[in-house]
Amino acid sequence: MRATMEVAIITTDAALTALADEWLQLWRRSPDATPFQSPMWLLPWWRHFGSNELQVITLRDGGKLEALAPLYVLRDDSESLGLFLGTGVSDYLDVLATREQCEVIIDALTKIDCQMWDLQQLRPNIPILETPSPDGWNENVEDQDPCLVLSLENFQMSTHFQKKLRYYQRQGQFTFQEASAENIDSMLQSLFELHAARWQRRGLPGVLADETTQQFHRDAARRMLDAGALRMYAMHIGNRVRGVFYGFAHHDTVYYYLSGYDPDLEKISIGNTLVAHAVDEAIRDGAKVFDFLRGAEEYKYAWGAKDRMNRRRQMFR
């Protein structure tokens, strides 16, 4: 690590917002980053869900932003807990930093007034998971949630699956529309309504039901669209939207975040048809990986996706 590396901690909303352009450039050049470390995702998250103290660690070299750890601290009387921005709604959490830079970040975060850091949804083998704790700190590392990942290199759907999809497509006469600046608001509204309709059949509200969550996704999805990272498709049957795929892309990976579809059409496998379209588009764009994200649902295995276990690292004094 060069001696010129400058460590700073951002503690105000204004300073974090002012960092957006540099942050975006850093995210774009970080090969192992996911959409959940981007300013398009985390600035809206802090705006809609954040509370207590920002503690975003930045590393600069010659004035250029070289690393960023998006953190905050919750305080309750005499207790304090450090977390990543994005905790809860993000399938992967991480810093934007090399292995060497993570040593500086770990050193910096352990100097912040915080009793425990609870770093969740860490992919295996990333530097922030493997960087040792400093003297005087203990840690607990455990499995957290499985994410299912499908390799698109030499990918081919099984003949049986292709026949089923062609049959369902003939039954429905589907057409697809991609998100744009003109239709994104209406497409998101369709996503919220269709997602809710499926969960209401089970007597549950679903994860998109409350107004704050919807406003967060309106904000984040538009920012993702502007940055070229949104992958969102509406499925039309006739003049009605019957399904919506909501995902993201970065480097060689497409991420399937959520979908909504008409529960009356489950019998024609409308969910798999949505995924098939998104997979085709990902392959056409040159993606090598289709990430189904958290959850071990059976349909993901039917596509050939494989488990990858997220980890949780808790560091405490």
N, C-alpha and C positions, 0 to 999 in steps of 0.2 A: 504494500500500500504506500503510495507516494506521500511524502511529508506535507505536500501542499493540499491534501484532502481536507476540506472544511466540513465539519459536522454542525448542523443546525437543527433546531426543533421548531416546527410550525405549530402555533397554538391558537391562531385566530382564523375565523371563516374567511376574512378578506385575503389574508396571506395565502390560504389554501386555494381559493378561487384564482388568484393571480398567478398561481403555478401551473394552471391548466395546460397551456401550450407547451411548456417545457416537459411537463409530465407526459403529455401525449407523445412527444418525440422520443422520450425515454422508453415508453411502453412499446412503441413501434419497433425500436431496435433491440428489444429484449426477446431473444428467441424462445425462451421458456415461459413467457408470460401468458396469461389467459385473459379473456375479456373482463374478468372480475377484479383485475388489478388496474384497469384503465380509469382515467378521469371521467369517461363517459358513464361509468357505472358507479364509481365511488363518490363523486361530487353530488349526484342526486341522492345517493344513500345517506350521506351526511346531512343533506338539506332536509330530507323527509323523516329520517329515523334517528339521526345522531343526537347525542346528549352528553353533558358533562364536559370533559377536557380533551381537546385535540392534542395529540402528541405525535405529530407526523415527523419522522426523522428523515433528513435529507443529507446526502453527501455530494459535495461539489469538488471538481478538480479544475483549477484555473477559471472558476466562475461557471463552468458547465455542469448541469445536473447529471450526476452519474449513477445515483442510487436513491431509492425512496422506500421507506417503510411506513405504510398508512395505518397508524395506530391511534387509539384514544384510551382514556382511563375513566372508568366509572367509580364514583366515590359515594359511600354511604356511611355516615358517621365516621367511625375510625377505620373502616375497611375500604380497600381499593382493589380494583381488578382491571388489568390491561387487556385490550382486545384489538383485533383488526377491524378497521372500517369494513363494512360489508358483512359482518358476522350475522348469520341467520338466513339471509336470502341468497348467499353466494355459495356455489358448489366447490370452488377452490379459493383459498386464501393464501397470500404469499407477499413477499417483498419483491421489489424490482432491484435485484442486486446480484453480483457474482459471489462466489464462495468467499473470496478474500474480503469483499465489502461486507458480507454478513458478520464477520468477526467484529468489525467496527460498529455495526448496527446492534449486535447483541450487547456489546460493551456499553453503548449509549443508552439502550432501553433499561439496562439494569441500574443505571444511575438516576433514572426518573423515580420520583416518589410514588412507588407502586408496590404493593405487597406480593401480587402474583400476576404473571402474564399467562393468559389462556389463549394459546395460538391454535385455532381450530381449522379443520378441513385442509390439511397440508398434504400435498401429493407426496408419495414416497420418494426418497432420495434427493429431495431438493435441499439446497444449502442451509436454509434457515432451520430445517429440521435436524440437520447433522452437525451444525456448528456447536462446539462445546459451551456449556455454561461457565461463567467465571467463578472464581473461588467465592465461597460463602452462599452459593445458590444451589438448591436441589431441583430436581425435575421429575416429572412423571410423563411418560410417553405411552400412548395406547392407540389401538385401532379405533376409528370413528365410523365412517360410512363408506360403503362400496360405491365406486363409480364404474359404469360399464362402458368399455371403449371398443369400437369397431375399426379394424384396419381396412382402409379402402384400397390398399395396394393389391392388385390382382383380385379385387373383390368381384364376386358374381353371386347373384341371388340363386338359390336352388331352383331347379326347374319346377318343382311343386309350388314354391312360393310365387314364381313368375306367373304360373297359370292361374293361381288364386287371385293375384292382383289384376291380371288382365280381365278375369271374369268380373271382379268387383267394379273395375273401371267401366266395363261395358254396361253394367247395371246402372251405374250412376251418371254416366256421361259428364265426367268432371272437367272443369277448366280451372286453371290456376292463375293467380295474379300476384305479382311481387310488390312489396311495400315501396312506396314512393313518398315524397314530401306532400303530395296532394291527398293520398289515401291513408296515411299511417294512422291518423286519429280514428277514422271509421273502422280500420282493421283492428286496432287495439280494442275498440268498443265491442266488436264482434268476438274477439278473444275472451274478453271478460264475461260476456253473456253466455257463450258456449261452454266455457270452463265451469261457470256456475251451474249451468243446466245439468251437466254430468254429475256434479257433486251433490246437487239437490236431490237427485234420485236416491242417493245414499243417506239423505238426511243430514248432510254436512254443508258448510258454506263454501269450502274450497279456499285456497291460499290467495286468491285474487279478489276476495269479496269486499274488503274494507277500502274506504276512499283513499286513505293514505298510501296503501300499497298500489292502488291504481294510478295515483298521481306520480308515484315514484317511477313506475314503468312507463308512463307517458313521457316523462322527462328523460329517462335513460334510453328508451328505444329511439327517440328522435335524435339524441346525441350519437348513438351508435349508427344510425342511418347517415347522419352528416359525416361521420368518420369512415364510412364504407364498411363497417363491421357488423351491420344488422343482416340477418337472414330470416326474412319473414314472408310467408306465403299464405294467401287465402284461397281456399277451395270453393268454387262456385258450382252449384247444381241449378241450372236455369239461371234465374236472376237473384238467387239467394246465396249468401255465404253460409256454408255448412261445416267448415273446418278452418282452423288457423294454426299454422306452425310458427313458433316464436323461438328464434335462436340467434347465434352470433358466429363470427368467424375471426380467427387471428392466425397469421402465418399459414400453416398447412392443416389446420384443424377447424372443423365446424362443430359447434356446441348446440345440442338440442336442449333448450331450457324448459319450455312449456308448450302445451298445445290445448286447444279447445275444439270440440266437435259435437255435432248434433247427436245426442244419445239415442235418438230414434233410428240412426243409421249405423249403430254399432254392428248390426248383423251383417252388413256388407263390408266390415273391416275398414271403416273410413280412417281410423287412426293409423293403420299400417300404410294406407294409400298416401296419407300426408307424409309419413316418414319416407316412403319410397321416392316421392317427388323431391324431398329435401336431400336424400342421399344422391339421387341422380344429379341434382344441381351442384352438390359438393364435388362429385367426381368431375363434372364438366368444368368446374372452377380450378381443378388441379389439387384439391384437398387430398391428404393421405390418411386422415383420421376423422371418424365421425364419433363424437363423444356424447353418449347418452346421459352423462352426468349422474347425480346421486340417485340411488334406488335400484333394488335388485328385482325389478318386475320381469315376469316371464317373457313378455314380448321382446325385451331387449336381447335375451339369450337366443330367441328364435331368429334374430338377425345375425347371430354369430358373435355378438359382443362378449368381451372377456372382463372379468372382475379386475379392478385396481383399487386397493384399499387406501382411503384417506386416513391420515394420522392426526392425532391431537397431542400437542406438547404444552405442558403446564410447567412454568418455571416460577419458583417461589423462594423467598429469602429464608 
